[in-house]
Amino acid sequence: MRLPPRGTTAPWTRWMLVLLCAPLAAAQGSAPTETKPEAPTTLFLRGEKVIVRPGRVLENAAVLVTNGKITAVGTDLVKPDGARELSAKVLCAGFIDPWSALGISGDALRDAGTAPSTRAVDAADAFADEHVRREALRAGVTSVRVQAGTTARVSGVGALLRVAPGLPMEAMVIEADAALGMSIGLSANASNQGPTFEVVDGQVIQRDRGSRGMDPFDRIADVDRVTSTIEGGRNYLVSKNEYRHELEEWQKKIAEKETELDKEFKKAKKDREKEEKDAKEKGKKFEEKKYKEDKKPQPPRFDEDSEALAQVANGDLPLTVQVHRFAELHGLLAGTEKQDRLRLVLVGASESIPLATRLVERQIPVILAPALNGRGAPDELEAADLSLPARLSRAGVTVFLGSGGVDPAATRDLPLLVQMAIGNGFDRDQAFDALTLGAARLFDAEDRVGSIERGKDADLLLLDGEPLSSAGRVQYVISAGRIVVTPEG
Amino acid sequence: MIVVEDGKIVRVGAEKDVEVPADAGRIDHKGWLSAGLIALHGYSGANGELRDTTRAALPEARVAWAFDASSPDVADLARQGITSLVLTPSPQSLAGGASAVVKTAGRSIVTREAQVCLGFSSQNLSFNRFPTSHTGGIAELDRLFEKPVGTLEKCKQGDLPALFEVSTPSDVLRAIDFAKRHKLKGALAGAGWAGEVATAVKNSGLAVVTPTLTPGEDRRTLRAIVALGAADVPFGFGLEAPASHAATLRLSAALCVREGLARDKAWRALTSEAARIAGVEKRVGSIEQGLDADFVLWSGDPTELSSAVSAVYVDGKRVYAAEER
């Protein structure tokens, strides 16, 4: 009979470890310190207008930042001794680009072999694209959601990262598991791209087939692949839950049997000895009595991809699917209808206008890129014009705006593209929410970023005018409590 | 208030000073009115012209012959408040012929001979037809300008400005040198980095046409354009439409303004300065008496990207009106 382990480390072992470590730590402390990005200090930030969160404004207020966190916000704060004071016309939360290509190494971004368990955070590179990062900060974008394999069918788990270059890992990563990303029907995945070679009359002829996008069969296969992958995650989740239930049952039974055996220990011992003796006399082999409790339930075979997918099926991790055409959007919605815990987020969603009512019913948000697509852009993007955010939003769909996840440098111009979306009818207050608290909430990071509230990380902008207007130039940017942009550079 | 008659602006002024004819129709707009925008250097409506790479020099060609006014690409421009487009021949030619200034509505052509396009960038070099090098290209252009014919002759005489297709700062310097040698005036097109040699450009008297500036545009280009503005070099924005979306024109200006370009300079580059570069300032580019009635009604300040086009008028006729929201 196997019993669950009960042992714990003896207290003295832990003391030993501490004692051993102490001299080491002291030795490190005396070593010369490395130059690191400006360490968090105490900041006292004043604003004629402080946009605490979307829809809530304080006039002539101040924000206190201590050790990277917002520790006080109010109109009656007094500057603590030694705090550095900055002031501006407007203070607001840093912008979040929910669909960016900035923050991870380029090879990871373009990786076509990503799997559900691929984590963008493993490719996070605080030193890549440094000048692009600085430009994005100067434009007010302080964090991004990025994923590896951005155009792969399964991109893996995306991360919410800070834009400021050179941050230590713990300051750079806001949310390592922001969402699982997938895509359906992207021209980038078309199998008919590039030239083909044929032999005609003994001569090699090169035919340039050009990019014609994916054929409809490939696209339908893509929809199937995505829905069945999610279904697989759900099955894994079900068998994990079954196992947990069976294990509990088994442990209960083991406990019962133990008590039973304890009670009748003497009799059981006597019986066993007798049986053993009888067997010896008869020249038979003695066999231990078998209990049905001996058979411990087996857990489902561990699979890291299924682990990630199970989280998605359970709604612990949002699922972002880049999908554009009506047929595939329709197929995805139909194929996920019964997955009531799934937190589906549509990305791109160019032809989603006819499905707006269903998106509202199922409370599915969309992330759009207010793109400027000229002729020659992939065919799936044709319907994604500047008015799409406004039209979907007016139909009641929750709309977020991102830079498109292809070009890292495009993140810098997200605030300008959002202004163009506003010009095309998207509500200004909704746009601000989408870039700040809304985006933070979408990736379960609303306790960390997205607004200027006590207890949150200090990620904020000091502007000399209204955000999302040409007058709202960025003066200072604070990221995780560090001053990362000043008017001088 | 402006008064329009037969497609022309006949009076401009404050409401109390302007005499309105009794039978005039009236449009009240609670927003801004501006001249229509002008996109320099585009291909909308003459897309096929980009494919002629067989001959290096076509000095007699006029891209206006290829213009299809009914192309949807042209209407796309009008919707974004662009009322005139400078249609240019392929930048892959050494001497591509004459550019044209076309209206984006009403099939009207402002001029069939706007500029003479000359190639100075590596784009006009080819591995399988002459010229195959910068030196060869410039030698050939020198030869063409020794005994100029057709549009080249007009250019040499100063009747037509030249449009030098360039890309790098050294292309810019080569083009400036060529212009000096043959006493040509005109503009440098595709010259995103011309601002890096702003003094030389300023002294040459040539204007600049920027390449299309798209989201994520390299900061080097943006800084160079800001430097052009600071050096008071006249410039306008190119729009490689239809490959670039028509709304990119206004974004190009906004990118430069964010980088530090004075807002009024950016606005002039979209309108009056662009008209001067294309040599059509007596027809379009401003709201002035006697000019064509090409204007845009905006929901707000047109230099803000969050302002949208409410209506577009070309030659006094409404050609686009935004849906009521």
Interface residues (C-beta under 8 A of the other chain):
Chain A: H131 E135 A139 A371 L372 N373 G374 R375 G376 L386 A390 S403 D407 P408 A409 A410 T411 R412 D413 L416 L417 Q419 M420 I422 G423 N424 G425 R428 L468 S469 S470 R473
Chain B: N47 D73 T214 P215 G216 E217 D218 R219 E240 A241 P242 A243 S244 H245 A247 T248 L251 A254 L255 V257 R258 R263 S299 T303 E304 L305 S306 S307 A308 R325
